[in-house]
């Protein structure tokens, strides 16, 4: 409709059209590429909430279950610096540079059990139940048969977990409202639903049956968008506390599997065959993972960059981005 209004007012339609969104906007961006492939010449999809039903149940609700089903499992924000320091001590140097950032947290072998209290509970240790809760947050959620429902959070900036995972106190975290209210109001239409009765297999299936076709943007067939000449730039902060960075990687891999004919096991293991497949879709789709960036912005890493400019340059000058130059912004200073 915007193009129709512009056409009526200016007497012509725009030469180029671009979409730039993050989080829910990233989900909308992928919906555009998947459902309306001729709308835009270039699309930026950041930290996309595209697997929405599983994000709410296997992500947000899972965190609630891990930390609040048993009140003694709750991890107070006062203990996050302890966890943050320990994860960096374990993994910061794995990329060859000790700089307060973990380049690829998937390679991190941090064991939360090392933080368990040897005596009474204090701010310098975790209780056994808190250790188990932390492991669940890192591991993500699974069906009864072991298959992943939604991947977990990555280590490296646990101090940034307050808004979504811990809140300033129990029941105030963003994940509580997102996950519990989603199931209560959207899946079951039952204001009395109690999160303590969660059955992950049953509730995820109910959410998918009722809402996946409307809310999810997981279609891996981007052939129409590619044929239109569209360019898709995806990015995600490795330390995102709201949406698992692994979810974006999983979607990217699904496109490579579908459009480059790569074997699923090869994609999971990121073998040379997968790398070649990823390169083969690089003419229209590229993914950038950002060390130390939280949800769409913030975090200790480089969190300010011009993704929209990169995709415009890609679409108009035929210059695909091999890298994004980023800065760390700590208002009002750029470092």
Secondary structure, DSSP 8 states (H G I E B T S, - for coil): -HHHHHHHHHSS--S--EEEEETHHHHHHHHHHHH-TTS-SEEEEES---SHHHIIIIIIIHHHHHHHSSGGG---GGGHHHHHHHHHHHHGGGGS--SS--S-GGG----GGGGB-SSS--TTSB-HHHHHHHHHHHH-EE-TTS-EEE----SS-GGGGIIIII-SSTT-SHHIIIIIHIIIIIIS--TT--GGG--HHHHHHHHHHHHHHHH-------HHHHHTT-EEEEEEETT-SSS-HHHHHHHHHHHHHHHH---HHHHHHT-HHHHHHHHHTTTTEEEEEETT--SSS-SSS--B--HHHHHHHHHHH----S----B-EETTEE-
